[in-house]
Amino acid sequence: MTKEVKSLWGCILILCVCILVLAGMLIFKHDRPTAGPDANASPDSSTVVATVGGEKVTRKEWQEELERQYGAQVMEQMLTARAATKEAEALGINVSQTEVEQEIARQMQGYESAEAYFQAMTEQLGMSPEQIRQDIRYRLLLEKIATHNVDVSEEELDQYLQDHRDAYESVNVYQLAHIVVPTREEAEDVLAKLKDGETFASLAGRLSVDEFSSYQEGRLGWIDANDPFFSPTELEAAREMEVGDISAPIEVSGGFAILTLTGKREAQPEGEAAIKEQARRDMALSKSPPLKEWEEALRKKYNAVVLTAASVNG
């Protein structure tokens, strides 16, 4: 999976968090049994869910604010999902559990394990494994609808892979940290301090001019060996290092870096069949209108209408 695709998935997952949370609230609110004059009010709407400066925030206030901010997005997503399901049934399209797990496996590239991937999703996006699977299943279903009548010839596929092979090849991944200082002399001084027993983390936090990593004690996370956005001189050095090594001063755009390799994962090449299938899918999507246009078209086709616009828009 290319870095651009990973970034897009990240944006999708972030939006999905808001959608899933509020959708659950709306479903509970509108589908609960009605009884008595207060049937439209949640039985625990007066529950205090937060306080600030002694001022209380009730569940009702919280839900109303969520609905005001995200209600239209949630409603649109709910309608789109139902329209997509109807279209898939009409076309005889299905997404299997195996396909979902294969897509998760592609997204997990760059993580140590499935547990590490799901933990990261929970920590960063607040999504459970089941929520991730639901979102992936929907996206795959929409992609299949969008490419249902799109043909990709073997000649086109072969040429595409010839031109974009690097995007589908597995590469080594390095877990890195660095300290960046303005001059070589300062870099040599950092090495001397490390030899005297000062820790890499403390020196990075105190001396590094790289604002992105200094507050994380120099940690850069996992970096692909062919990452076009990371310093090529540091990547070149990382290829020759073993876990635990500390580099000599490396010239970078911001001065000179002292690099350390804290982890390394060797590339696990995908089979040719899997590479071709992913490339075919990407080609088909490139020939089809954007998925956003498909979502709009599906809502229109199945006459999606919001009957209580005032409540949805706050």
C-alpha positions, 0 to 999 in steps of 0.5 A: 500500500502506498503512503498516499493510500495509508494517509487517506485511510487515516482520514477515513478512520478519523471521520468514522470515529465521529460517525460511529459514536453519534450514529449509535446515539441517534439510533438509540434515541429514535429506535427506543420504545415510546411510552408516556409523555417523556418518551422522546427524552433519554431516561438518563439525559440529565446524567452529569458526564463532565464538569469544568470549574464546577459547572456541570455538563449533562448527557443531553447537552453533550448529545445535542452538541454532537448532533449539532456538529456531526449530525448531518455527516452521520445521517449522510453516512447512514443513508449512503451505507444503506444505499450501497447495501441495496446496490450491492444486493442488486449487482450480486456483490459481496465482501467476504471476511477473508477480503476484509482480513486481507485488507487489514493485513495490507494496512498492518504493514509497518506494524510489529504485529496485529496486536500493535496495529489494533492498539495503535488504532485504539489509542490514536482513533478510539476505534475497536477492531470490530469498528475497523473491520466494519469501516473496511468492509464498507469501503471495499463494498463501495470500491466493488460497486464503483469498479463493477463495470470497469475492465483492466486488460492484462496488457494494461496491468503489465504496463502499470506494474512496470511503471509502478513496481516500487509501490507494491514491493515490500521494503525493510522498515527501521525504527529510528531516533535521532538528535539534530544539531546545527554543526558537526562540532556539536554533533561530535560533542553529542557523541562524546556525551553519549560515550560519557554515559548520558542517555540518547533520550535526554540529549535529544530532548535537551539539544536536538533542533528537530522540533518534531522528534525532540519532544519525543526524546528523538523518536521518529517511529517506524520508517520505510526504507524508501520513504521519500519524505525522510532524510535520504542520508539517514536512510542510507546510514540505517541500511548499514546499521544493526539494532542498537548502533549509533551513527557518526555525524550525518549531514542533513538539511537542518545540520548534522544528525546522530542516528540510532537504530532501535528496531528493524523488520526485514521485508516480507515479499508478497506473492506475484498474484497478490501484487497483481490483484492489488494493482488491478484494483488500483487501476480499476479505481483510477478509471472510475469516478471518485468514490465520493461521487459514487456515494452521491449517485447512490443516495440519489438513485435510492431516493435518500431524503432526510425528513427531519432536517432541523433535528439533524442540522441542530 
